[in-house]
Amino acid sequence: MISITNLSYYLGSRALYENASLHIKPNQKIGLIGLNGTGKSTLLRIINGEYQADGGTISKAGDVTLGFLNQDLLSYQTDDSILSVAMQAFERQNQLQKQIDELLHEMETNYRDELVDKLGKVQEEFDALDGYTVQARAEEILEGLGFSTDDLQKPLRTFSGGWRMRVMLAKLLLQKPSLLMLDEPTNHLDLPSIQWVEKYIQTYEGAVIVVSHDREFLDNVIDVTIEVAGAKLNYYGGNYSFYLEEKALRNEIQKGAYENQQAKIRQTERFIERFKAKATKAKQAQSRVKQLARMELVDAVIDESARVNFKFQFSTQPGRHILHLDDITKHYGPKRILTHADVRLERGDKVALIGANGRGKSTLLRIISGSEPVNDGKRQLGHNVSFSFYAQHQLESLSVDDTLLEELKHANPNKTEGELRGVLGCFLFSNDEVFKKIKVLSGGEKSRVALAKVLLSQANFLLLDEPTNHLDMQSVNILIQALEQYEGTYVVVSHDRYFVSQIANKIWYIEDEQIKEYPGTYDEYEWWMEERKEGRATELPKTQPVVSSAPATNGQSLNGNGHKPSNGRASDEERKEWQKNHRKLTQQAEEAETKIDQLEDRKKRLEAELADPATYGDDKLMQAKNDEYRRITAQISQLQNEWEAAMLEAEEWEKKLA
């Protein structure tokens, strides 16, 4: 369909691409990945014809059509309704509709046979192009991307850049180009919209190239990964998870080849140095010199995985209770966000606040921070709680004339320059980069600086609103590591499912104007939501199973009425009850263990099936296996929690019986 051969493209003296090649096949779903600055967006613009290559060729089949979604579209504005803008995708159908309307209007005052004939031909072509369904298709896609029915007639200019981007995405999807190129499409989508786009791309009849830092999105939509690295386009025949495994294997092979070659070079150099002055060996030494010159060198493996080696601490330990929102009501005119809502945060809670845009996630963060007033209710911070708030608009508060070091010094004046350099190094700023001015940084670089400032603030409670926006995968991984090391409490709003699955031990979501809490990880929450949709789960699970006859926590035996027996010893009836409770809990633990063993066996079989080329060569089968794998992993985690809780309580009863 499209062949890129020996592509070269330079930025000044730096080669973004040098003799890079790629063949794009029909219906292929390609993920284009690589560190920021390696040229992913540039490649899309070269394919689209916006940039001219410095060398090589790009050949396209004659019937290939291109559709390109890029970040420049954020600034597009018009007074046309969003439905009208989306329907611009149907250029010919719109022309025919206009002709039909004009003919019908003319026939009202000047009815002639030739007008009837012309109308019939126009309507025939309009029908052949499915013209009568185009509006319904446009409405379906716009609503799939999160717009309400009432929004469809509103002018495009009244929406924010992120929502305008959704309209342009809808227009592209309706055009159905043979190659759809998407540059960071998930940046401005909420979770339901991301999931809708995933399903759409999975069944899209054309080829797709997508640049994204959303690992879960890539895993769900692509069947080929192209890594931009070393000015080349490296091919991997699978999704992002496959790429990670294959990349590790290739690196291991390359590392071995590099080390073997280096050993041979050192041995050859010693021979040359030892014998170059001896007449009897000079000829052989010269031969070895030529051998070294002809040798095709194996590149050393570059470790691109950044590690956080800085401990983010806070100076003041808070009390057990971090926050209580008590009977909170919040509305904007007739739009109600929260009504008599209640939620509590305890020390050590790591909360991800998720859900569709417009539900009030950012509003809730501002209420928690105290920057957003409520209509009713109380916000109570706990003892010694100090918080720091990260949001996208805070990038604008960075001092543009400060260097990176100066900006971090404002956040924590007690840190030495060496310590601040260490923090900046964790966030991928090294050497002289620490002296860059804020004003020359990209959006992603500013995000990293702002996040570093938040973590340096020594706050024991963090509020983070979409912290992974504009971060590449390496930077997201750094943030995950930093939050894993962070010993305080936080609430994070994010649509990045991989990120959320790594950093949260509780999930919050807003439903029916209430703040709901799922007491577990995101994978467990996702599994529970699927069960709920199927009608197999209704109530939120408890953090731990509650046993009504649990032993007293002070170590003293109680009788059946809740009192210690008068002689200080348990009666036979009480001991029988304890034995019964012990047997019951032990049985519960054994049943959970049996289920875990069964699920672990199935998980191993699935892992083997997922590694089988016959599986990852079949998109639908691969998707089904991946879905089952995630469900089983979540079930195992839930059962392990139940097993642990039952065993702990069983041990308490066993102590009583001893």
Buried (B, 14 or more C-beta within 10 A) or exposed (E): BBEBBEBBBBEEEEBBBBEBBBEBEEEBBBBBBBBBBBBBBBBBBBBBEEBEBEBBEBEBEEEBEBBBBBBEBBEBEBEBBBBBBBBBBBEEBBEBBEBBEEBEEBBEEEEEEEBEEBBEEBBEBBEEBEBEEBBEBBBEBBBBBBBEEEBBEBBBEEBEEBBBBBBBBBBBBBBEBBBBBBBBBBBBBBBBBBBBBBEBBBEBEBBBBBBBBBBBBBBBBBBBBBBBBBBBBBBBEBBBBBBBEBBEEEBEEBBEEBEEBEEEBEEBEEBBEEBBEEEEBEEBBEEBBEEEEEEEEBEEBEEEEBEBEBEBEBEEEBEEBBBBBEEBBBBEEEEEBBBEBEBBBEBEBBBBBBBBBEBBBBBBBBBBBEEBEBEEBEBEBBEEBBBBBBBBEBBEEBEEEBBBBBBBBEBBEEBEEEBBBBBBBBBBBEEEBBEBBBEEBEEBBBBBBBBBBBBBBBBBBBBBBBBBBBBBBBBBBBBBBBBEBBEBBBBBBBBBBBBBBBBBEBBBBBEEBBBBBBBBBBBBBBBBBBBEEEEEBEEBBEEBEEBEEEBEEEEEBBBEEEEEBEEEEBEEEBBEBBBEBBEBBBEBBEBBBEBBEEBEEBBEEBEEBBEEEEBBEBBEBBBEBBEBBBBBBBBBBBBEBBBEBBBEBBEBBBEBEE
